Amino acid sequence: MKMNNLANAKLSFLLINILMFTLIFFLFLSYVTNWLIMWQSKLILVIIAISLFLLLIRGTNVVEYDSSGEVLIIKSFFFFYNIKSKVDCFEIPKDLIYSYKLEKGFLRKFLMIYFVTSSGKKIMKYFDITHFSSEEINKIEKDYSFLEQK
């Protein structure tokens, strides 16, 4: 199963840009005129600022998840305009994974994978899957059904 959330990250980035330019426009308008005197205008600015803050917290993290073979491959990078940051690639054979956990918070979602190294050391690695839809998260949960057979 192969999943990529680049489209959702691009949409989030577009919304961040729109809100930022709208906020700058209204602040400039308030500087040029006395437009901010009305309380409704102040409320609009506060709503725009809060929306922008929430979108910035969510970020533009992109995760490519591929579990189609015997090896789990997860690539993670940040999207900024059309520039990718350094790609963090994680590959591990599925038989070394002994557990997983999905953390769903108010604004963020994380996939935590617990595995054993060849030396026997237990390690946890986490990935930001905030932009994954609930359908994709359900697919990830089904993908780890092989752990119940161990």
C-alpha positions in Angstrom: 0.0 0.0 0.0 1.4 3.3 -1.1 0.3 6.7 0.3 1.4 10.3 -0.2 -0.1 13.4 1.4 1.6 16.0 -0.8 -1.7 17.4 -2.1 -3.0 18.0 1.4 0.3 19.7 2.4 0.1 21.9 -0.7 -3.5 22.9 0.1 -2.4 23.8 3.7 0.5 25.9 2.4 -1.9 27.7 0.0 -4.3 28.5 2.8 -1.4 29.8 4.9 -0.4 32.1 2.1 -3.9 33.3 1.5 -4.5 34.0 5.2 -1.1 35.8 5.5 -1.8 38.1 2.5 -5.3 38.8 3.7 -4.0 39.7 7.2 -1.4 42.0 5.7 -4.0 43.6 3.4 -6.3 44.3 6.3 -3.5 45.7 8.4 -2.4 47.9 5.6 -6.0 49.0 5.0 -6.3 49.9 8.7 -3.1 51.9 8.6 -4.2 53.9 5.5 -7.8 54.5 6.8 -9.7 54.4 10.0 -11.2 51.1 9.0 -10.2 49.3 12.2 -12.4 51.5 14.4 -15.4 49.2 14.1 -15.3 46.2 16.4 -16.4 43.8 13.6 -13.2 44.6 11.7 -11.1 43.8 14.8 -13.0 40.5 15.1 -12.2 39.6 11.4 -8.5 40.3 12.0 -8.5 38.1 15.2 -10.2 35.2 13.3 -7.7 35.5 10.4 -4.7 35.6 12.9 -6.0 32.5 14.8 -6.6 30.6 11.6 -3.2 31.4 10.3 -1.6 30.3 13.6 -3.5 27.0 13.6 -2.4 26.3 10.0 1.2 27.2 10.8 1.1 24.7 13.7 -0.1 22.0 11.4 2.8 22.7 9.1 3.5 21.4 5.6 5.1 18.1 6.4 4.8 15.4 3.7 5.0 11.7 4.4 5.3 9.0 1.7 4.3 5.6 3.1 4.9 2.4 1.2 4.3 -1.0 2.8 3.6 -3.0 -0.3 6.6 -5.4 0.0 8.4 -7.1 2.9 10.1 -3.8 3.8 8.3 -0.7 5.2 9.5 2.5 3.6 8.6 5.9 5.0 10.0 9.1 3.4 9.4 12.4 5.1 10.2 16.0 4.0 8.8 19.5 4.3 7.2 21.3 1.4 7.9 25.0 0.9 6.6 26.4 -2.4 7.9 23.8 -4.9 11.1 23.1 -2.9 11.5 19.9 -1.0 13.7 19.9 2.1 16.1 17.0 2.7 14.2 13.8 2.5 14.4 11.6 5.6 14.1 8.0 4.5 13.3 5.2 6.9 13.4 1.5 5.7 12.9 -1.5 7.9 11.9 -5.1 7.3 8.4 -5.7 8.6 9.5 -8.7 10.8 11.6 -6.4 13.0 8.5 -4.3 13.9 6.9 -5.5 17.2 4.4 -2.7 17.8 2.9 0.6 16.5 0.8 3.4 18.0 -1.3 6.1 16.4 -1.4 9.4 18.4 -4.3 11.6 17.4 -4.3 15.0 19.0 -6.4 18.1 18.3 -4.1 19.5 15.7 -1.5 16.8 15.0 -1.4 13.0 14.3 1.7 10.8 14.7 2.6 7.3 13.8 5.0 5.7 16.2 6.7 2.5 15.2 8.5 0.3 17.7 11.1 -2.1 16.4 14.1 -4.2 17.4 17.5 -3.7 15.8 19.7 -6.6 14.8 21.6 -6.2 18.1 18.4 -6.6 20.1 17.9 -3.0 21.1 14.3 -1.7 21.1 13.8 1.6 19.4 10.8 3.9 18.6 10.6 6.1 15.5 7.7 8.6 15.0 6.3 10.3 11.9 4.0 13.3 11.5 1.0 12.1 9.6 -1.1 15.2 10.3 -2.2 15.6 6.6 -3.4 11.9 6.3 -7.1 11.5 5.9 -9.0 9.2 8.3 -9.3 6.7 5.4 -5.6 6.6 5.0 -5.1 6.2 8.8 -7.5 3.3 8.7 -5.5 1.7 5.9 -2.3 2.1 8.1 -4.1 0.4 11.0 -5.2 -2.5 8.7 -1.6 -2.7 7.4 -0.3 -3.5 10.9 -2.6 -6.5 11.3 0.4 -8.8 10.7 1.5 -7.9 14.3 -1.4 -9.8 15.8 -0.2 -12.9 14.1 3.2 -12.8 16.0 
